[in-house]
Amino acid sequence: MEKYDNVIIYYFTGTGNALKAGRWICEEAEKKNINSQLYAIDNNLKVNIDEIDSKTLIGFLSPTHGFNLASAMLKFINKFPVKMNSDVFILNTRAGLKLYNIFLPGISGSAQFLPMIILKLKGFNILGGLPLDMPSNWLFLHPGLNSTTVHSITERCEKVTKEFAINILNGKRVFRKMMITLPIDVALLPISFIYYFYARYLFAKTMIYTSNCDSCMICVNNCPVNAIKIVQNKPYWSYSCESCMRCVNICPRNSIQTSHLIFAMILIIPAYIFNHFLAGYIDLPDYLNYGFVLSIVEMVLTLVELFVVYMVIQKFLRFKYFGNFFKYTSFSAYWRRYLAPEISLKDLKKDRKQLK
């Protein structure tokens, strides 16, 4: 007799890695005649609590952003209904790379243990966790990987995921792989904190359209967190952007870029203004750490300045030479794109519910 009657997987994905892993788990569930369901958490998915009981295994699958789970998934887990006696697991996809014949792992940071703590406090039984080194998709840092590398990394990840799924579906606890890098993950907690509360907003404002944008609305209609708005008939990225890279990779005209010039501007300009014109006028009591307080003030000013600068730049991107200047100073303009193998735009369509 099987331990579970039902497997429910909630996933967030930018370019399909988490969805791909979810499908592999569902394949193993089907082999055991266990009903399985995949739910994208796009657009504030509402959980049907009546589907969940002690014979239900629940999985939360998400990419790793800044050594955290994607903030959309963290918010989803935080709002997830309290339910006793149900088993859950966490799978985070992270930036897998390959150097010659060596597979290079990504780093989880808090992406495993933080959601586990939240779910444990909600009364769930934590059955396991898998950090999965799917092909990295972050075009801010590097080109999309070539097809041969993607195939080899994905093939390896499929074996790892299915082995994990077999153990989890049998009710076994599986923590070994996440424990291997736990010391490094704990050491990265300060960076995870800074990313979640600060840096992710900076990266959100590096997303731009360029002169060949034809306002097709594909990016707007397929953003998993509805972060892209239309301002003066062109896309505009709000602070709720997850930097999941979906819009960059699905744009049919390769119009969307991650602007490295904007990123440099928002780091250098406010720091210069603050240090040369403002810092000397701030007087703090002795019991406050001067350097720490100034750093907080500078970060707040950076976000304010970023909002203004980004709004102005967006208005002028429609002009050919101005737009091309920002386009060709973005490395992503020269880099190949990435979607997970066998994942199409249709699969990534928001509000999509897949029944297996």
C-alpha positions as CSV (number, residue, x, y, z in Angstrom):
1,M,0.0,0.0,0.0
2,E,1.4,3.4,-1.0
3,K,2.1,6.0,1.7
4,Y,0.4,8.8,-0.4
5,D,-2.7,9.0,-2.4
6,N,-2.0,12.4,-3.8
7,V,1.0,14.6,-4.7
8,I,0.5,18.3,-5.0
9,I,3.4,20.5,-6.4
10,Y,3.3,24.3,-6.2
11,Y,6.0,25.8,-8.4
12,F,7.3,29.2,-9.4
13,T,9.4,29.4,-12.6
14,G,10.9,32.0,-14.8
15,T,12.3,29.9,-17.7
16,G,11.0,26.4,-16.9
17,N,13.6,24.8,-14.7
18,A,11.3,24.3,-11.7
19,L,8.4,23.2,-13.9
20,K,10.7,20.6,-15.6
21,A,11.7,19.2,-12.2
22,G,8.0,19.1,-11.2
23,R,7.2,17.0,-14.2
24,W,9.9,14.5,-13.4
25,I,8.5,14.1,-9.9
26,C,5.0,13.6,-11.4
27,E,6.3,10.9,-13.7
28,E,7.6,8.9,-10.8
29,A,4.3,9.4,-8.9
30,E,2.4,8.1,-12.0
31,K,4.5,5.0,-12.0
32,K,3.3,4.3,-8.5
33,N,-0.3,5.2,-9.5
34,I,-0.3,8.2,-7.2
35,N,-2.4,11.1,-8.4
36,S,-0.3,14.2,-9.0
37,Q,-1.0,17.8,-9.7
38,L,1.2,20.7,-10.7
39,Y,0.1,24.3,-9.8
40,A,1.9,27.4,-10.9
41,I,1.6,30.0,-8.1
42,D,1.3,32.8,-10.7
43,N,-1.2,35.5,-10.1
44,N,-1.8,34.9,-6.4
45,L,-2.9,31.2,-6.7
46,K,-5.5,30.3,-4.1
47,V,-4.9,27.0,-2.3
48,N,-7.7,24.5,-2.1
49,I,-7.2,23.3,1.4
50,D,-9.8,20.5,0.9
51,E,-7.3,18.7,-1.4
52,I,-4.8,18.3,1.4
53,D,-4.8,15.6,4.1
54,S,-2.4,13.3,5.8
55,K,-2.1,11.2,2.7
56,T,-1.0,14.1,0.6
57,L,2.6,14.9,-0.2
58,I,3.2,18.6,-0.9
59,G,6.2,20.0,-2.8
60,F,7.3,23.6,-3.2
61,L,9.6,24.1,-6.2
62,S,11.3,27.4,-7.0
63,P,14.4,29.0,-8.4
64,T,17.1,30.4,-6.2
65,H,17.3,34.2,-6.4
66,G,20.1,35.9,-4.5
67,F,20.6,32.9,-2.3
68,N,16.9,32.8,-1.3
69,L,13.9,31.2,-2.7
70,A,12.2,33.5,-5.2
71,S,10.3,36.1,-3.1
72,A,7.0,35.1,-4.8
73,M,7.4,31.6,-3.5
74,L,8.5,32.8,0.0
75,K,5.4,34.9,0.2
76,F,3.3,32.0,-1.0
77,I,4.7,29.7,1.7
78,N,4.3,32.3,4.3
79,K,0.6,32.7,3.4
80,F,0.1,28.9,3.0
81,P,-2.7,27.6,5.2
82,V,-1.7,25.8,8.4
83,K,-2.3,22.1,8.0
84,M,-1.2,19.4,10.5
85,N,0.1,15.9,9.6
86,S,1.0,16.6,6.0
87,D,4.5,15.9,4.6
88,V,6.2,18.5,2.5
89,F,9.5,18.9,0.7
90,I,11.5,21.8,-0.9
91,L,13.2,21.7,-4.2
92,N,15.2,24.8,-5.3
93,T,16.7,25.0,-8.7
94,R,20.0,26.9,-8.7
95,A,22.7,28.1,-11.1
96,G,24.2,24.9,-12.5
97,L,27.1,25.3,-14.9
98,K,29.6,23.0,-16.6
99,L,33.3,23.6,-17.2
100,Y,34.6,21.0,-19.7
101,N,33.5,17.8,-18.1
102,I,33.1,19.1,-14.6
103,F,29.6,20.0,-13.3
104,L,29.7,23.1,-11.2
105,P,27.0,23.5,-8.5
106,G,25.1,26.6,-7.6
107,I,24.6,27.8,-4.0
108,S,21.3,27.7,-2.1
109,G,21.9,30.1,0.8
110,S,18.7,30.3,2.7
111,A,16.6,28.7,-0.1
112,Q,16.3,25.4,1.7
113,F,16.2,25.9,5.5
114,L,14.3,29.2,5.7
115,P,11.1,27.8,4.0
116,M,11.5,24.6,6.0
117,I,11.5,26.6,9.3
118,I,8.3,28.5,8.2
119,L,6.5,25.3,7.2
120,K,7.6,23.5,10.4
121,L,6.2,26.4,12.4
122,K,2.9,25.9,10.5
123,G,2.8,22.3,11.6
124,F,4.0,20.5,8.5
125,N,6.3,17.5,8.6
126,I,9.5,18.3,6.6
127,L,10.3,15.2,4.6
128,G,13.3,16.4,2.6
129,G,15.0,19.0,0.4
130,L,16.8,18.9,-2.9
131,P,19.0,21.7,-4.2
132,L,19.0,21.0,-8.0
133,D,21.7,22.4,-10.2
134,M,19.6,23.0,-13.3
135,P,21.2,25.2,-16.1
136,S,21.7,28.7,-15.0
137,N,19.4,31.2,-16.8
138,W,20.6,34.5,-15.3
139,L,21.5,36.6,-18.4
140,F,22.6,39.5,-16.2
141,L,25.8,37.5,-15.5
142,H,26.4,35.2,-18.4
143,P,25.1,34.1,-21.8
144,G,22.5,31.4,-22.1
145,L,24.3,28.0,-22.1
146,N,24.8,26.2,-25.4
147,S,22.5,23.3,-26.3
148,T,25.1,20.6,-25.6
149,T,25.8,21.9,-22.1
150,V,22.1,22.4,-21.4
151,H,21.4,18.8,-22.5
152,S,24.1,17.2,-20.3
153,I,23.2,19.3,-17.2
154,T,19.5,18.6,-17.6
155,E,20.1,14.8,-18.2
156,R,22.1,14.7,-15.0
157,C,19.4,16.6,-13.1
158,E,16.7,14.3,-14.3
159,K,18.5,11.3,-12.7
160,V,19.0,13.2,-9.4
161,T,15.4,14.4,-9.3
162,K,13.9,11.0,-10.0
163,E,16.1,9.3,-7.4
164,F,15.0,12.0,-4.9
165,A,11.3,11.5,-6.0
166,I,11.4,7.7,-5.5
167,N,12.7,8.1,-1.9
168,I,10.3,10.9,-1.0
169,L,7.3,9.1,-2.4
170,N,8.3,6.1,-0.3
171,G,8.2,8.4,2.8
172,K,11.9,8.4,3.3
173,R,13.6,11.5,4.6
174,V,16.1,13.0,2.2
175,F,18.4,15.8,3.4
176,R,21.9,14.6,2.5
177,K,22.5,16.8,-0.6
178,M,21.4,20.0,1.1
179,M,23.5,19.2,4.2
180,I,26.7,19.0,2.2
181,T,26.7,22.8,1.5
182,L,25.0,23.9,4.7
183,P,28.0,25.6,6.2
184,I,28.5,27.7,3.1
185,D,24.8,28.4,2.9
186,V,24.7,29.7,6.5
187,A,27.8,31.8,5.9
188,L,25.9,33.5,3.0
189,L,23.0,34.6,5.2
190,P,24.0,38.3,5.2
191,I,24.1,38.3,1.4
192,S,20.7,36.6,1.3
193,F,19.3,39.3,3.6
194,I,20.8,42.1,1.6
195,Y,19.5,40.7,-1.7
196,Y,16.0,40.1,-0.4
197,F,15.5,43.6,1.2
198,Y,17.6,45.7,-1.2
199,A,19.5,44.2,-4.2
200,R,16.5,42.6,-5.8
201,Y,15.0,46.0,-6.3
202,L,18.1,47.2,-8.0
203,F,18.1,44.3,-10.4
204,A,14.4,44.9,-11.2
205,K,15.3,48.3,-12.6
206,T,18.0,46.9,-14.9
207,M,15.2,45.5,-17.2
208,I,14.7,47.6,-20.3
209,Y,13.0,47.5,-23.7
210,T,15.1,48.6,-26.7
211,S,14.3,50.2,-30.0
212,N,13.0,47.1,-31.8
213,C,10.2,46.6,-29.3
214,D,6.9,46.5,-31.2
215,S,4.7,46.6,-28.1
216,C,3.4,43.0,-28.7
217,M,2.5,42.6,-25.0
218,I,4.0,39.1,-24.8
219,C,6.2,40.1,-21.9
220,V,3.3,41.8,-20.0
221,N,0.9,38.9,-20.5
222,N,3.4,36.2,-19.4
223,C,5.1,37.9,-16.4
224,P,4.5,35.4,-13.5
225,V,4.2,38.2,-11.0
226,N,2.5,40.9,-13.1
227,A,5.5,43.2,-12.7
228,I,5.5,44.6,-16.2
229,K,3.2,47.6,-16.9
230,I,2.6,49.5,-20.0
231,V,3.6,53.1,-19.8
232,Q,3.2,55.3,-22.9
233,N,2.7,52.1,-25.0
234,K,6.0,50.5,-23.8
235,P,6.8,48.0,-21.1
236,Y,7.9,49.3,-17.7
237,W,9.3,47.1,-15.0
238,S,8.0,47.8,-11.4
239,Y,9.8,47.0,-8.2
240,S,7.9,43.7,-7.9
241,C,10.0,42.2,-10.7
242,E,11.6,39.0,-9.7
243,S,14.4,39.1,-12.3
244,C,13.3,35.6,-13.2
245,M,14.4,36.3,-16.8
246,R,11.2,35.0,-18.4
247,C,10.5,38.2,-20.4
248,V,14.1,38.4,-21.6
249,N,14.0,34.9,-22.9
250,I,10.6,34.8,-24.5
251,C,10.7,38.2,-26.3
252,P,10.3,37.3,-30.0
253,R,12.4,40.3,-31.1
254,N,15.1,40.0,-28.4
255,S,14.1,43.5,-27.5
256,I,14.4,43.1,-23.7
257,Q,17.8,43.5,-22.2
258,T,19.3,43.6,-18.7
259,S,21.1,46.9,-18.7
260,H,24.6,46.8,-17.1
261,L,25.0,50.5,-17.7
262,I,21.9,51.3,-15.6
263,F,23.2,49.0,-12.9
264,A,26.6,50.8,-12.9
265,M,24.8,54.2,-12.8
266,I,22.6,53.4,-9.8
267,L,25.6,52.1,-7.8
268,I,28.1,54.9,-8.7
269,I,26.0,58.1,-8.9
270,P,24.1,58.0,-5.6
271,A,27.3,56.8,-3.7
272,Y,29.2,59.8,-5.2
273,I,26.5,62.3,-4.3
274,F,26.1,60.9,-0.8
275,N,29.7,60.7,0.1
276,H,30.6,64.2,-1.3
277,F,27.6,66.2,-0.5
278,L,25.4,64.6,2.2
279,A,27.4,62.5,4.6
280,G,29.1,65.5,6.3
281,Y,25.7,66.9,7.3
282,I,24.5,63.9,9.2
283,D,25.2,64.0,12.9
284,L,24.4,60.9,14.9
285,P,24.4,60.2,18.7
286,D,27.4,58.2,20.0
287,Y,25.4,55.0,20.7
288,L,24.6,54.5,17.0
289,N,27.1,52.9,14.6
290,Y,27.9,55.7,12.2
291,G,29.0,53.5,9.3
292,F,25.9,51.2,9.5
293,V,23.4,54.0,9.7
294,L,25.0,55.8,6.8
295,S,24.9,52.6,4.7
296,I,21.2,52.3,5.4
297,V,20.6,55.9,4.5
298,E,22.6,55.5,1.3
299,M,20.6,52.4,0.3
300,V,17.3,54.2,0.7
301,L,18.6,57.2,-1.3
302,T,19.8,54.8,-4.0
303,L,16.3,53.3,-4.3
304,V,14.7,56.8,-4.6
305,E,17.3,57.9,-7.1
306,L,16.8,54.7,-9.0
307,F,13.1,55.2,-9.4
308,V,13.6,58.7,-10.8
309,V,16.5,57.8,-13.1
310,Y,14.7,54.6,-14.4
311,M,11.5,56.5,-15.1
312,V,13.4,59.1,-17.2
313,I,15.5,56.5,-19.1
314,Q,12.3,54.5,-19.9
315,K,10.8,57.6,-21.5
316,F,13.8,58.1,-23.8
317,L,14.4,54.5,-24.8
318,R,11.9,54.9,-27.6
319,F,14.4,57.2,-29.4
320,K,16.6,55.1,-31.7
321,Y,20.1,56.4,-30.8
322,F,19.4,56.7,-27.1
323,G,17.8,53.2,-27.0
324,N,20.7,51.7,-29.0
325,F,23.2,53.2,-26.6
326,F,21.6,51.4,-23.7
327,K,21.1,48.3,-25.8
328,Y,24.7,47.9,-26.9
329,T,26.1,48.6,-23.4
330,S,24.1,45.6,-22.2
331,F,26.0,42.3,-22.4
332,S,22.7,40.5,-22.8
333,A,22.3,42.0,-26.3
334,Y,25.1,39.7,-27.5
335,W,24.1,36.6,-25.5
336,R,22.0,33.6,-26.4
337,R,18.7,33.0,-24.6
338,Y,17.5,30.1,-22.5
339,L,14.4,28.1,-21.9
340,A,14.4,24.7,-20.2
341,P,14.4,21.8,-22.7
342,E,11.0,20.9,-24.0
343,I,9.4,23.9,-22.2
344,S,7.6,26.4,-24.5
345,L,5.9,29.7,-24.0
346,K,2.6,27.9,-23.8
347,D,3.9,25.9,-20.8
348,L,4.9,29.0,-19.0
349,K,1.6,30.8,-19.6
350,K,0.4,32.3,-16.3
351,D,-2.6,30.8,-14.5
352,R,-1.8,27.5,-16.2
353,K,-2.9,24.5,-14.1
354,Q,-1.5,21.1,-15.1
355,L,-3.1,17.9,-14.1
356,K,-1.1,14.8,-14.3
